[in-house]
Amino acid sequence: MRAALETAGVAAEIVEMADGTRTAADAAAAAGCEIDQIAKSIIFAGLESGQAILFVTAGGNQVDAAKASAAAGEPLGKADAGLIRTQTGFAIGGVAPIGHLNPIRAFWDARLSEFATVYAAAGTPRHIFPISPVELMRLSGAQAADFISASKA
């Protein structure tokens, strides 16, 4: 993870959180930021391609499976731990949006772009890093797409 940032020329400090950051709420509390500033890495399995597909979403948002499938251009299912580890190199709970072992198609939640800084998992459930959303979107190769569930408000 650190190598991916350094290779890209991004000076982002990876921070270890004492209480862990397994959930977006935990990460936001630990970082002292809004929940939507947490860039969650949600991974589905492409049922036709057999590949992991990444959805980088704001911490308070939920991925709508039908919209995500439409964005990906194929039906999606649950990605198991083996697929996630094989494609990204990370375990569930600490998947970073960049620095994967193998290329991954990625999609971006526009809500993240509303902030100057967002925080993403840095490869473990205890580590996060701050980065500008513009840089994170660029480094992840994510394309903007509408895959968020409608608000229940």
MIBAFI-290455 format. One record per residue (C-alpha): z, y, x; residue number from 1. Coordinates in steps of 0.2 Angstrom, whole numbers, plus 5000, padded with zeros to 4 digits. Layout:
% residues N
((Z Y X) NUM)
...
END
This chain:
% residues 153
((5000 5000 5000) 1)
((5005 5012 5014) 2)
((4989 5007 5023) 3)
((4978 5011 5008) 4)
((4986 5029 5007) 5)
((4984 5032 5026) 6)
((4966 5025 5026) 7)
((4962 5038 5012) 8)
((4970 5052 5022) 9)
((4983 5054 5008) 10)
((5001 5060 5014) 11)
((5011 5052 5000) 12)
((5029 5047 5003) 13)
((5033 5030 4997) 14)
((5051 5031 4990) 15)
((5063 5017 4987) 16)
((5073 5018 4971) 17)
((5091 5011 4971) 18)
((5090 5006 4953) 19)
((5072 4999 4952) 20)
((5057 5005 4943) 21)
((5052 4990 4933) 22)
((5049 5000 4917) 23)
((5041 5017 4915) 24)
((5058 5024 4908) 25)
((5067 5017 4923) 26)
((5054 5025 4935) 27)
((5055 5042 4926) 28)
((5074 5042 4927) 29)
((5074 5038 4945) 30)
((5060 5050 4950) 31)
((5068 5064 4939) 32)
((5051 5067 4929) 33)
((5044 5065 4912) 34)
((5040 5047 4906) 35)
((5021 5052 4905) 36)
((5021 5056 4923) 37)
((5023 5038 4927) 38)
((5006 5030 4930) 39)
((5008 5012 4924) 40)
((4996 4999 4930) 41)
((4992 4988 4915) 42)
((4981 4973 4919) 43)
((4971 4962 4907) 44)
((4960 4947 4911) 45)
((4942 4949 4907) 46)
((4938 4934 4896) 47)
((4920 4934 4901) 48)
((4921 4940 4919) 49)
((4937 4931 4923) 50)
((4942 4946 4933) 51)
((4958 4957 4932) 52)
((4954 4974 4924) 53)
((4966 4988 4927) 54)
((4971 5002 4915) 55)
((4981 5016 4923) 56)
((4990 5024 4909) 57)
((5004 5037 4906) 58)
((5021 5030 4905) 59)
((5024 5034 4887) 60)
((5007 5027 4881) 61)
((5003 5010 4875) 62)
((4986 5002 4878) 63)
((4976 4997 4862) 64)
((4969 4980 4866) 65)
((4953 4983 4855) 66)
((4950 5000 4863) 67)
((4953 4993 4880) 68)
((4940 4979 4877) 69)
((4927 4991 4871) 70)
((4930 5002 4887) 71)
((4929 4986 4898) 72)
((4913 4980 4889) 73)
((4921 4962 4886) 74)
((4935 4954 4877) 75)
((4952 4955 4886) 76)
((4966 4943 4886) 77)
((4983 4942 4895) 78)
((4982 4942 4914) 79)
((4993 4929 4921) 80)
((5004 4931 4937) 81)
((4992 4921 4947) 82)
((4976 4931 4943) 83)
((4986 4947 4946) 84)
((4992 4942 4963) 85)
((4976 4935 4968) 86)
((4966 4950 4964) 87)
((4978 4964 4968) 88)
((4990 4956 4980) 89)
((5005 4963 4970) 90)
((5017 4954 4959) 91)
((5020 4959 4941) 92)
((5032 4973 4940) 93)
((5026 4982 4956) 94)
((5007 4983 4954) 95)
((5000 4998 4962) 96)
((4985 5006 4956) 97)
((4977 5006 4973) 98)
((4977 4996 4989) 99)
((4971 4979 4981) 100)
((4966 4964 4990) 101)
((4950 4963 4980) 102)
((4940 4976 4971) 103)
((4946 4979 4953) 104)
((4938 4988 4938) 105)
((4949 5002 4933) 106)
((4951 5014 4918) 107)
((4960 5030 4917) 108)
((4972 5038 4903) 109)
((4967 5056 4902) 110)
((4986 5061 4898) 111)
((4990 5058 4917) 112)
((4978 5072 4921) 113)
((4988 5085 4912) 114)
((5001 5084 4927) 115)
((5001 5092 4944) 116)
((5010 5076 4951) 117)
((5011 5058 4944) 118)
((5021 5044 4951) 119)
((5014 5026 4953) 120)
((5021 5009 4959) 121)
((5020 5006 4977) 122)
((5019 4988 4977) 123)
((5036 4982 4973) 124)
((5048 4985 4958) 125)
((5059 4997 4968) 126)
((5045 5008 4976) 127)
((5035 5023 4969) 128)
((5025 5037 4977) 129)
((5020 5054 4971) 130)
((5002 5059 4971) 131)
((4991 5071 4962) 132)
((4982 5063 4947) 133)
((4965 5069 4954) 134)
((4968 5059 4970) 135)
((4975 5044 4961) 136)
((4960 5043 4950) 137)
((4948 5045 4965) 138)
((4957 5032 4975) 139)
((4958 5019 4961) 140)
((4940 5022 4957) 141)
((4946 5023 4938) 142)
((4934 5030 4925) 143)
((4941 5040 4911) 144)
((4941 5030 4894) 145)
((4949 5030 4877) 146)
((4960 5015 4877) 147)
((4977 5022 4870) 148)
((4985 5017 4854) 149)
((4986 5031 4841) 150)
((5003 5040 4840) 151)
((5015 5033 4827) 152)
((5022 5050 4823) 153)
END
